[in-house]
Amino acid sequence: MHPSPSPPALTLTCTLAQALWPKPSGAAPHQVLRILRVLRPLRLLQRDPGMKLVITSLIKTMPSVVDVTAVVLVFHLVSLP
């Protein structure tokens, strides 16, 4: 038996389904369900605590990566002739 989805995962899935649901002139409904299959790897985070630690660590370091990228970009722009 599969564990029930966590409330944030369920909310994310519902939000994406609503945003991607085809409009009257849009794509077929099965294409939306195909897009939602991308969320399957998120289930791995619930089952593997090590993977969850890696992903949360990557997310927490993103602000620092953005800061370093901004500094490098500024130095690059200043060094242009």
Secondary structure, 3 states (H helix, E strand, C coil): CCCCCCHHHHHHHHHHHHHHCCCCCCCCHHHHHHHHHHHCCHHHHHHCHHHHHHHHHHHHHHHHHHHHHHHHHHHHHHCCC
